[in-house]
């Protein structure tokens, strides 16, 4: 579940070029995604949120005929909760109820979102266009989903208090397929690698295979278990797996000390203004006579205003400590801010306890001036300045005067940094594990990356997943959970433009047009460490980013398509040693019906992954032209230690025609280090079709 990971749609449509690009091609945002239903298997939805209203435009908005889902009516989800935008809503909890852990007071036996996560992901993919994002009284722009006109169907199978069970997720997937959704978005991954002969044989991947058989495009989050290799939690070739990258907007805050040192931090907070310097007072030096640190060792976390002397804090900046207890939810930002307000502080400064290592903070909204110093090193600089400025009485060592001063710059204004996108440290990485002993599969994962870091989107009014946003209408979250629905929404735009495209054609259009470059034209970088991720980065490989960063506009005009279908996936599964009884169990089909089997490398995917290249090998790919007649030339860069030849090197292809490409790979040295290359097909009418090559072990 990606619940174990704590986790920007006000800006990602611009960053992805949608307004002038993909939306313009569909006739503007008022039409983008119309007629397409996206199914969300998540924590439910808050139906009253303006992102899901259906009366936002005069333009007619019928429910698509091919969708037959229903809306459950419960006390938490009254009649009228659904509309022409939110066209279906159900919940699945049978497995949880049988296990006796369903808590109806917390978990809502209805499609209502008691968590926030499901509301967030649904609005990233398909939230209405131009909804004002106001949090803690501050305005952060207007939000829009990627396909703002698409319809939403919700299948709640995840719950606040316990996460979820595969059986309920499978029931939700099967229902979504039966109802006729066009796209399924899953921001869920299993807690651990599935046991058995291959990772692909797990209940969720197998249920998704039957959804793909029914023509549904399936998007899944890669998982938030990066940055180590083989950390992928989405395994199968029929699933489109999305990793998380940054976009170019960030919010940073800073404080300037009286000695002119500036310390960076986070916090969606106003600044102190007017360049005035305010006196700094640490919570542990502002206790009233009754309170002592001995009584309450956590008193420095500012959770209870009755412990403090208001006269010492009033009009000053209160310094509080941010410890592991905040990460665990035992102390909260809201409570500390309330304390500062009760004591009439001019603002609040949180320093990071040195035991909180590698924890990346969500930017937290604050109504009053404030900042969280997010690194323990910077926190030490602040405390050293503060302690050395205290004036104490000689004999008693009592503090006589607080002399440290500071101003807070404020973190409400976004800055648009240059190096984006980059792969976030938490985004799960390939190579794709084929089984529990971590043998690698001949299948590239992730398929691509999309914005997943610091994403503003809708939040449930009861959403308690993130305490900082309790009671707010929007929240800023990070994770591959946020990246997957970006792609689900873009897939809806492709399906709208090309109604005949099957799931693999949509995936191919997204993959072959993805970019390996950041917005400055340099290679996309990947963060390699949990602590100080920006100091530990190097160029991303296909195991970090798949084909690259999604290019929404190019995906609507892919030129050539790599198609594969259910029978091919079955031939692949039947080719796994000992798989026949498992295949029969899951699909009801006999492997003997598939007289030839294929390996993962031979699936007609828009990528080539070879785990063991023994001497040489020829791989074939079949492309189909979905554009006008065009002449293509072929270019490539070979992986290190491998020579590559592609034939033909030139071909002409008419609309609807196919062309076989033969790729001959030959090991030129022994090596067990993965190396990477790319093949590019360049059309004389401007289409560029790219696909990555990954070779791990090379034997002469």
Buried (B, 14 or more C-beta within 10 A) or exposed (E): BBBEBBBBBBBBBBBBBBBEBBBBBBEBBBBBBBBBBBBBBBBBBBBEBBBBBBEBBEEEBEBBEEBEBEBBBBEBBEEEBBBBBBBBBBBBBEBBEEEEBBBEEBBBBBBBBBBBBBBBBBBBBBBBBEBEBEBBEBEBBBBBBBBBBBBBBBBBBBBBBBBBBBBBBBBBBBBBBEBBBBBBBBBBBBEEBBEBBBBBBBBBBBBBBBBBBBBBBBBBBBBBBBBEBBBBBBBBBBBBBBBBBBBBBBBBBBBBBBEEBEBBBBBBBBBBEEEEBBBBBBBBBBBEEEBEEEEBEBBBBBBBBEBBBEEBBBEBBBBBBBBEBBBEEEBBBBBBBBBBEBBEBBBBBBBBBEEBEEBBBBBBBBEBBBBBBBBBEBBBBBBEBBEEBBEEEEEEEEBEEBBBBBBBBBBBEBEEBEBBBBBBBBBBBBBBBBBBEEEBBBBBBBBBBBBBBBBBBBBBBBBBBBBBBBEBBBBBBBBBBBBBBBBBBBBBBBBBBBEEBBBBBBBBBBBBBBBBEBBEEEBBBBBBEBEEBEEBBEBBBBBBBBBBBBBBBBBBBBBBBBBBBBEBBBBBBBBBEEBBEBBBEBBEBEBEEBEEBBBBBBBBBBBBBBBBBEEEBEBEBBBBBBBEEBEBEBEBEBBBBBEBEBEEEEBEBEEEEEBEBEBEBBBEEEBEEBBBBBBBBBBEEEBBBBBBBBBBBBEE
